[in-house]
Amino acid sequence: MSKKKILVTGSDGRFAKILKNKNTKLNLYFATKKECNILSERSILKIIKKTKPQIILHTAGLSRPMNIHEKNINKSIDLNIIGTANLVKICNKFNIKIVYFSTGYVYEGSKGNYKETDPVKPFNNYGISKLGGECAVSMYKNSLILRITMTEKPFQYKQAFTNLISNFMYHEDLVKILPSIINKKGILNVGGKQQSVYNFAKSKKINVKKAKLSKSDKIPANQGMNISKLKKIL
């Protein structure tokens, strides 16, 4: 269990809000956008000097709606690539560990069972933007990249794909295991077991209906990640 001072970026985000409510083990300081503007190195320096963290948990960034990464690439590049690079530079200056929230979307998503050592080939701009952030983090040795597949609880949709394989877990599930993984370094796939989105949803929500992923959806059908490394840690 880590009692190190941890600065959390993106405190207004979905995961950070749940972490704030459910965390009982980590010593966290949640920085608002005003306190920590990741596009300003001066702003980052100011919050670092104020809080003196040993770890930065970088959850800030742009995710949904997914099509915003196609419509507004400037915003995607700024928040997911440049903002992350700014944090890495400051972490490097003060030898602060950075834990970066990336995504399973950095994999191609066609064959499944992707290991951390497998080649990456994002299938949309969101995945590309998160991989851009990964590139900066990977250059800095005192870092951990979490390739996460998670969703809101309860399941948000009335239908779920029977032929889309993923590793969905709920935000709350990640909060529970975060203390066990936060002191690791390198790259780690984080999620639940590989299964169809329908099976995941059905196990949690009785009235979800079956749906089929089609070619017109332009989403690769087997996004499953190998989580054996995570299992060994836990």
Buried (B, 14 or more C-beta within 10 A) or exposed (E): EBEEBBBBBBBEBBBBBBBEEEBEBBEBBBBEBEBBBBEEBEBBEBBBEEBEBBBBBBBBBBBEEEEBBEEEEEEBBBBBBBBBBBBBBBBBEEEBBBBBBBBBBBBBBEEBBBEBEBEBBBBBBBBBBBBBBBEBBBEBEBBBBBBBBBBEBEBEBEEBBBBBBBBBBBBBBBBBBBBBBBBBEEBBBBBBEBBBBBBBBBEEBEEBEEBEBEEEEEBBBBBBBBBEBBEEEE
